[in-house]
Amino acid sequence: MTKQLLLTTILGMALATQVATHAWADQKNGEELADNQAFSLTMIDSIKSFDPQLISSVEDADLARSIFEGLMDTDADGNLVPAGALGYTVSDDKLVYTFKLNPASKWSDGTPVTAQDYVFGWQRLVDPALASEYAYYMELAQVKNAAKVTSGELPPDQLGVRAVDDLTLEVTLDNPIPYFPKMVVNTSMFPAPRQAIEKFGADWTKIENIVTNGPYRLTQVVDGEKYVVEKDPNYWNAKDVVMSPVTYLVVNDDDAGLQRYLAGEIDRVPIPSGKYPDLAAQYPAEAHSYPSACTYTYIINLADGKGNEALKDVRVRKALSLAVDRNVITDKLLKSGQQPAYSWTPPTINGYTMPTIDYASMTQDARNEEAKKLLAEAGYGPDKPLAVTLNYNTSEGHKQIAVAIQQMWKQTLGVELTPNNYEWKVHTDKMIAGDFEMARYAWCADYNEASTFLDLWTSYSTNNDGKYNNPDYDKLMKDAKTMADPSANYTAAEQLLATDMPIIPIYHYVSSRMLKADIRGFSDHDPMNNWYAKDLYRVKQ
């Protein structure tokens, strides 16, 4: 089988990096380094899991990328760069990928990272015994037999991945997909330390047991307060890691975080709702905002026997969506450049064409009138008022949006909304269990292609907590996997979401943050927002 070499330049660069010495002692990229290379940032909730195969939130993944490393990383422009692998080849039929691993990669206990560790991690991801929310991700990646393994038809060792030798990982796909290499950046496809997992079981991620392979190791855990990582001398490129220690602080009040930032206690914080214009005027070198491949939404529980039966009526769902004045939320509350969302997939995704969604071009007055009409047709009004509940995770921003929508629905439709606030772990556990009527949710792209959003709402998706089920939608997404150009199917699937309204899209994100002016290494133009602590450094001012 003829192989086509990819990333040859990257391979050469990676090999050179292993043997090169530092080109600077006190400088990086031509700037003089500060003596203090400690860095702190906030996260909105406690870490739910350090286990790469169980991670399901953006913040957990942000920390995981500092203590673990997968086959490939991305650079500031979103391009693939070597990490645990030096590069890869792909067969002529685009069904077999072969990754050559970095021979210098080690676990934090000093043992080599091998192809078997990737095989073990990928097999445990799809193993029904682990019950990972991301089990279906391997199906999306079209790895051979993934669907049959996650359904229990085949054992995990039948997954299409094998260790040819210690440094060669071979992956076989059911169908060729051009974006497969982008998918391996996701934490769920990181290797897993068999030696620690088999010894400690579910306790392997406790700080006294955890074994990692990234540029940092976990050195302090105070749940609900902070997590600290420090440079791991066993990391294959430790000489180029400058920033250490990195402290992740749990601060679920953005205003409190901002005050601590302004007092010099924290280096990076999210900008509170509505504060960006003033902060950008006061601190132009520190206030940042740019588009992000994420969408903020309310999920509606459509599971049989669960949720609110009134919400099973599509007219009710559409009425609620129509009565949300998204411009008020983006322009009056958030004020950081967020865009009103009338579709699920953000416009920043490569190659995606949004369908013509009728209510997107309507005035808000027209939407409100249509909402009243639909709700009345569904049988709700003054004589039969509608009451619904909304679960959201702790955040002042989420609360402000919920209160604003509560007022919109009350004034326009007479609907009584009761918001319920839960800390992140409880909130997500309730979603997984189907214990909600509506739930605040957001999704950020795992890779820059529309399927990362649209596959979420297939009936077989393990992240489809609302249990939306439309065979036509499933067929569109399954057929897309074997199409040379699936864009028409993506547009049609998005149109079905607008027709069935299993979710209420509210806005497309921007990444808005305060960042100390002496910090380098964060990208301000990659909508994927993958960042790596190993790339950060502080310069002298």
C-alpha positions in Angstrom: 0.0 0.0 0.0 1.5 3.3 -1.1 1.7 5.9 1.6 1.7 9.7 1.1 3.9 11.5 3.6 2.2 14.5 5.3 3.7 17.2 7.5 7.2 16.5 6.3 8.3 20.0 7.2 6.7 19.6 10.6 8.5 16.3 11.1 11.8 17.9 10.3 11.2 20.8 12.6 10.2 18.5 15.4 13.3 16.4 15.1 15.4 19.5 15.0 13.7 20.8 18.2 14.8 17.7 20.1 18.5 18.3 19.4 18.6 22.1 19.3 19.7 24.1 22.3 18.0 27.2 23.5 18.7 30.1 21.2 18.2 32.5 24.1 18.9 32.5 27.8 16.8 35.5 29.0 14.9 36.2 25.8 12.1 34.6 23.8 11.0 35.7 20.3 13.3 38.7 20.7 11.8 40.0 23.9 13.5 39.9 27.3 11.9 37.5 29.8 10.7 38.7 33.2 12.1 37.1 36.3 8.6 36.2 37.4 7.1 33.5 35.2 4.1 32.6 37.4 0.7 32.9 35.8 -2.8 32.8 37.2 -6.2 32.7 35.5 -9.8 32.1 36.6 -12.2 29.3 35.8 -15.9 29.4 36.5 -16.3 26.0 38.2 -14.4 23.2 39.8 -12.8 20.6 37.6 -15.2 17.8 37.1 -12.5 15.3 35.9 -8.8 15.2 35.1 -9.3 12.0 33.1 -8.9 12.8 29.4 -11.4 10.2 28.4 -14.1 11.7 30.7 -13.5 15.4 30.1 -16.5 17.2 28.6 -16.1 20.9 29.4 -13.9 23.6 27.8 -12.3 24.6 31.1 -11.4 21.0 32.1 -9.9 20.6 28.6 -7.9 23.9 29.0 -6.2 22.5 32.1 -5.9 19.0 30.7 -3.8 20.4 27.8 -1.3 21.5 30.3 -0.8 18.2 32.0 -1.5 15.8 29.1 -0.4 15.8 25.5 -2.0 14.2 22.4 -0.7 13.3 19.0 -1.0 16.8 17.6 -1.4 20.4 18.9 -2.5 23.5 17.1 -0.6 26.7 16.7 -1.8 30.3 17.0 -3.4 30.1 13.6 -5.2 26.8 14.3 -2.8 24.7 12.2 -1.6 21.3 13.3 1.8 21.0 14.8 3.7 18.0 16.3 3.2 17.0 19.9 3.1 13.4 21.0 3.6 12.5 17.3 6.3 13.8 15.0 3.9 13.5 12.0 1.7 11.1 10.1 1.2 9.3 6.8 -2.1 8.4 5.1 -2.8 5.6 2.7 -4.0 6.4 -0.9 -7.5 5.4 -0.1 -7.4 7.8 2.9 -8.5 5.0 5.3 -5.3 4.2 7.2 -3.4 6.8 9.2 0.0 6.0 10.6 1.4 8.3 13.3 5.1 8.2 14.2 5.4 9.0 17.9 8.0 11.3 19.5 10.6 8.9 21.0 11.4 11.5 23.7 7.9 11.6 25.1 7.7 10.4 28.7 5.1 10.0 31.4 5.6 12.0 34.6 6.8 8.8 36.3 9.7 8.7 33.8 8.4 5.7 31.7 8.1 6.1 27.9 4.8 7.1 26.2 4.1 4.3 23.7 1.7 3.6 20.9 0.1 1.1 23.3 -0.9 4.0 25.6 -2.9 5.6 22.8 -4.5 2.3 22.0 -5.4 1.8 25.6 -6.8 5.3 25.9 -8.9 5.1 22.8 -10.3 1.7 23.7 -11.3 2.8 27.1 -13.0 5.9 25.6 -15.4 3.7 23.6 -15.8 1.0 26.3 -19.4 1.1 27.6 -18.1 0.3 31.0 -16.5 3.8 31.2 -19.7 5.5 30.1 -17.9 8.5 28.7 -19.9 11.4 27.4 -17.4 11.6 24.5 -17.6 7.9 23.5 -19.4 8.9 20.4 -16.5 11.1 19.4 -14.7 8.0 18.1 -17.7 7.3 15.9 -17.6 10.8 14.6 -13.9 10.3 13.8 -15.0 7.3 11.7 -12.5 5.0 13.5 -13.3 1.4 12.4 -15.9 -0.4 14.5 -16.4 2.5 16.9 -20.1 2.4 16.6 -20.3 -1.4 17.2 -18.0 -1.1 20.3 -19.9 1.8 21.9 -23.1 -0.2 21.4 -21.7 -3.3 23.0 -21.8 -5.4 19.8 -18.0 -5.7 19.8 -15.4 -5.7 22.5 -13.1 -2.6 22.8 -10.1 -4.4 21.4 -11.9 -4.5 18.0 -11.6 -0.8 17.6 -9.6 0.2 14.5 -6.4 1.2 16.2 -3.3 -0.8 16.8 0.3 -0.4 18.0 2.5 -1.5 15.1 5.4 -1.1 17.5 6.2 1.1 20.5 6.5 4.2 18.3 4.0 3.5 15.5 0.3 4.0 15.9 -2.0 2.8 13.1 -5.6 4.0 12.8 -8.1 2.5 10.4 -11.3 4.4 9.4 -14.6 3.1 8.2 -14.9 6.0 5.8 -12.4 8.7 4.8 -12.9 12.1 6.3 -10.5 14.9 5.4 -10.6 16.5 8.9 -9.6 13.3 10.8 -6.2 14.7 11.8 -7.8 17.8 13.3 -9.9 15.5 15.5 -6.9 14.0 17.4 -6.3 17.3 19.1 -9.3 16.7 21.3 -8.5 15.6 24.9 -10.6 12.4 24.5 -8.0 11.0 22.1 -5.1 11.6 24.4 -3.1 8.5 25.6 -3.9 7.0 29.0 -1.4 5.7 31.6 -2.3 2.1 31.9 0.2 1.6 34.8 -1.7 4.1 37.0 -5.2 3.2 35.9 -4.8 -0.5 36.5 -3.2 0.1 39.8 -5.6 2.7 41.3 -8.8 2.3 39.2 -11.1 5.3 39.4 -8.7 6.9 42.0 -5.9 7.2 39.4 -6.6 11.0 38.9 -6.1 11.8 42.6 -3.1 14.1 43.0 -1.1 11.4 44.8 -1.7 8.9 42.1 -2.0 10.8 38.8 0.5 10.1 36.0 0.6 12.6 33.1 2.6 13.2 29.9 2.2 16.9 29.3 4.5 19.9 29.9 3.2 20.3 33.4 2.4 18.1 36.3 -0.4 18.6 38.8 1.1 19.8 42.2 -1.9 21.2 44.1 -5.6 20.6 44.2 -8.1 22.5 46.4 -11.5 21.7 44.9 -13.7 24.7 44.7 -10.7 27.0 45.1 -7.7 26.3 42.9 -5.5 23.9 40.9 -1.8 24.4 40.4 0.5 22.9 37.8 4.2 23.2 37.5 6.7 22.5 34.8 7.5 18.8 34.4 11.2 18.1 34.0 10.4 14.8 32.3 8.5 16.6 29.4 10.4 16.0 26.1 10.6 19.8 25.4 10.9 21.1 29.0 13.7 23.4 28.0 11.2 25.6 26.0 8.6 25.7 28.7 8.9 29.1 30.4 5.7 29.8 32.4 5.5 28.0 35.8 3.7 27.6 38.0 0.3 28.1 36.5 -2.6 28.5 38.9 -6.2 28.0 37.9 -8.5 29.8 40.4 -12.2 29.0 40.7 -14.0 32.3 40.6 -17.6 32.0 39.4 -18.4 35.7 39.8 -16.9 37.6 36.9 -17.1 41.0 38.6 -15.2 39.6 41.6 -12.6 38.2 39.2 -12.2 41.6 37.5 -11.7 43.3 40.8 -8.9 40.8 41.7 -7.4 41.3 38.3 -7.4 45.1 38.7 -5.8 44.7 42.1 -2.9 42.7 40.5 -3.9 39.3 41.9 -4.8 37.5 38.7 -3.3 37.7 35.2 -6.3 36.7 33.1 -10.0 36.9 33.7 -13.2 36.9 31.5 -14.7 40.3 31.0 -18.1 40.6 32.9 -21.2 41.2 30.8 -21.5 44.7 29.6 -18.1 45.8 30.7 -16.0 45.4 27.5 -16.5 48.9 26.0 -15.4 50.7 29.1 -12.5 48.4 29.8 -11.3 48.6 26.2 -11.3 52.4 26.5 -9.5 52.3 29.8 -7.1 49.4 29.2 -6.7 49.1 25.4 -3.6 46.8 25.8 -5.3 44.4 28.1 -9.0 44.1 27.0 -9.4 41.6 24.2 -12.4 40.4 22.2 -12.5 38.2 19.1 -14.9 35.7 17.5 -15.0 32.2 19.0 -16.4 29.0 17.5 -18.9 28.5 20.3 -22.7 28.9 20.7 -24.8 29.6 23.8 -28.1 27.9 23.8 -31.0 26.5 25.9 -31.5 22.8 25.5 -35.1 21.5 25.7 -35.7 18.1 27.3 -37.6 16.0 24.7 -37.1 12.6 26.4 -40.1 10.4 26.8 -41.5 10.6 30.3 -39.2 13.4 31.3 -39.1 17.2 31.2 -42.2 19.4 30.6 -44.8 17.9 28.4 -45.8 21.3 27.1 -42.3 21.6 25.6 -42.9 18.5 23.5 -45.1 20.7 21.3 -43.0 22.3 18.6 -45.3 25.3 18.6 -44.4 26.0 22.2 -40.7 25.6 21.5 -40.9 28.0 18.6 -42.9 30.5 20.5 -40.3 30.6 23.3 -37.5 31.0 20.8 -39.2 33.7 18.8 -39.9 35.7 22.0 -36.2 35.9 22.9 -34.9 39.3 21.9 -31.3 38.3 21.1 -30.2 41.8 20.3 -31.0 42.9 23.8 -28.8 40.2 25.2 -25.8 40.8 22.8 -26.0 44.6 22.6 -27.4 45.6 26.0 -26.1 42.9 28.4 -23.0 41.4 26.9 -21.5 44.2 24.8 -18.4 42.4 23.7 -19.2 41.8 20.0 -21.3 38.6 20.5 -23.6 37.8 17.5 -27.3 36.9 17.9 -27.7 33.2 17.1 -30.6 31.9 14.9 -28.7 28.8 14.0 -26.7 26.3 16.0 -23.4 26.3 14.0 -21.4 29.5 14.2 -20.5 31.4 11.1 -16.8 31.2 12.0 -16.7 27.5 11.1 -14.8 26.7 7.9 -16.9 25.8 4.9 -20.3 26.2 6.6 -23.2 27.8 4.8 -26.1 28.8 7.0 -29.6 28.1 5.6 -32.1 30.8 5.1 -33.9 30.8 8.5 -37.1 32.7 8.3 -37.2 34.2 11.8 -33.6 35.5 11.5 -34.7 38.3 9.2 -37.9 39.2 11.0 -38.2 42.3 13.3 -38.6 41.5 17.0 -42.1 42.9 16.9 -43.0 40.4 14.1 -41.3 37.6 16.0 -43.3 38.5 19.1 -46.6 38.4 17.2 -45.8 35.1 15.7 -44.9 33.7 19.1 -48.2 34.8 20.6 -50.0 33.2 17.7 -48.2 29.9 18.1 -48.6 29.7 21.8 -52.3 30.3 21.5 -52.6 27.6 18.9 -50.9 25.3 21.3 -53.6 26.1 23.9 -51.8 28.4 26.3 -52.9 31.8 27.4 -54.4 33.7 30.3 -56.8 30.8 31.1 -54.1 28.2 30.8 -50.7 29.9 31.6 -47.5 28.1 30.7 -44.9 27.6 33.4 -41.4 26.2 32.7 -38.1 25.8 34.6 -34.5 26.5 33.4 -31.4 25.0 34.9 -28.2 27.0 34.6 -24.7 26.7 36.1 -23.4 29.2 38.6 -22.4 32.4 36.8 -23.5 36.0 37.1 -23.6 36.2 33.3 -25.8 33.2 33.0 -28.1 34.6 35.7 -28.4 38.0 33.9 -29.4 36.3 30.7 -31.9 34.0 32.4 -33.5 37.0 34.2 -33.7 38.9 30.9 -35.4 36.0 29.1 -37.7 35.5 32.1 -38.9 39.1 31.7 -39.2 38.7 27.9 -41.3 35.6 28.1 -43.5 37.1 30.9 -44.1 40.4 29.1 -44.6 38.9 25.6 -46.3 35.6 26.3 -47.3 35.5 29.9 -45.0 32.5 30.5 -43.7 32.0 34.0 -40.0 31.0 33.9 -38.3 29.7 37.1 -34.5 29.7 36.9 -32.7 27.1 38.9 -29.0 27.7 39.7 -26.6 24.7 40.2 -22.8 24.4 40.4 -21.3 22.9 37.3 -21.0 19.3 38.3 -24.6 19.1 39.6 -25.8 21.0 36.5 -24.2 18.5 34.1 -25.2 15.5 36.1 -28.8 16.6 35.9 -28.6 17.1 32.2 -27.1 13.6 31.7 -29.8 12.1 33.9 -32.6 14.0 32.0 -33.5 15.8 35.2 -34.4 19.2 33.7 -37.0 20.9 31.5 -34.7 23.4 29.9 -31.0 23.8 30.5 -28.4 26.4 29.7 -25.7 24.9 27.6 -22.9 25.9 25.3 -20.8 24.1 22.7 -17.4 25.0 21.4 -15.9 23.3 18.4 -13.8 20.2 18.9 -12.4 20.8 15.4 -13.0 23.4 12.7 -15.7 21.7 10.6 -19.5 21.9 10.9 -20.0 18.3 11.9 -18.5 19.1 15.4 -21.7 21.0 16.1 -24.3 19.2 14.0 -23.4 15.6 15.1 -24.2 16.6 18.6 -28.0 16.3 18.0 -28.0 13.0 16.3 -30.1 10.4 18.2 -26.9 8.3 18.8 -24.8 11.1 20.2 -23.9 10.6 23.9 -23.9 14.4 24.3 -27.5 14.8 23.1 -28.9 15.4 26.6 -32.2 16.8 25.2 -32.8 13.4 23.4 -33.8 15.1 20.1 -34.6 12.3 17.6 -35.3 12.9 14.0 -34.4 10.0 11.5 -34.1 12.5 8.7 -31.6 14.5 10.7 -29.6 11.3 11.5 -29.6 10.3 7.8 -28.3 13.7 6.7 -25.4 13.4 9.2 -24.6 9.8 8.5 -24.6 10.4 4.7 -22.4 13.4 5.2 -19.6 11.0 6.4 -19.2 9.5 3.0 -19.6 12.6 0.8 -16.8 14.4 -0.9 -18.6 17.7 -0.1 -21.0 17.4 2.8 -21.8 21.1 3.0 -25.4 20.7 1.5 -26.2 18.1 4.1 -24.9 20.4 6.9 -27.1 23.2 5.7 -30.1 20.9 5.5 -29.5 19.5 9.0 -29.3 23.1 10.3 -32.6 23.8 8.7 -34.2 20.8 10.4 -33.0 22.2 13.8 -34.6 25.5 13.0 -37.8 23.7 12.0 -38.0 21.3 15.0 -36.4 23.7 17.5 -35.0 21.2 20.0 -32.8 24.0 21.2 -33.0 27.8 21.5 -29.8 29.3 20.1 -29.2 32.6 21.8 -25.8 33.9 20.7 -22.4 33.1 19.1 -19.5 33.7 21.5 -16.6 35.9 21.4 -13.6 35.4 23.6 -13.5 38.5 25.7 -10.9 38.7 28.5 -8.5 40.9 30.4 -4.9 39.8 30.0 -1.9 41.5 31.6 0.0 43.4 28.9 3.3 41.5 29.7 1.9 38.1 28.8 2.7 36.6 25.5 1.6 33.3 23.8 -2.2 33.6 23.6 -3.7 33.6 20.1 -6.2 36.4 19.3 -7.3 35.0 15.9 -8.0 31.3 16.1 -11.7 30.8 16.6 -11.0 27.3 18.1 -9.5 29.0 21.2 -7.2 26.1 21.9 -4.4 27.5 24.1 -1.4 25.9 25.7 0.3 27.0 28.9 3.6 25.8 27.5 3.4 28.6 24.9 3.0 31.4 27.4 5.7 33.6 28.8 6.0 37.0 30.6 8.3 39.7 29.3 10.0 42.6 31.1 8.1 45.9 31.0 
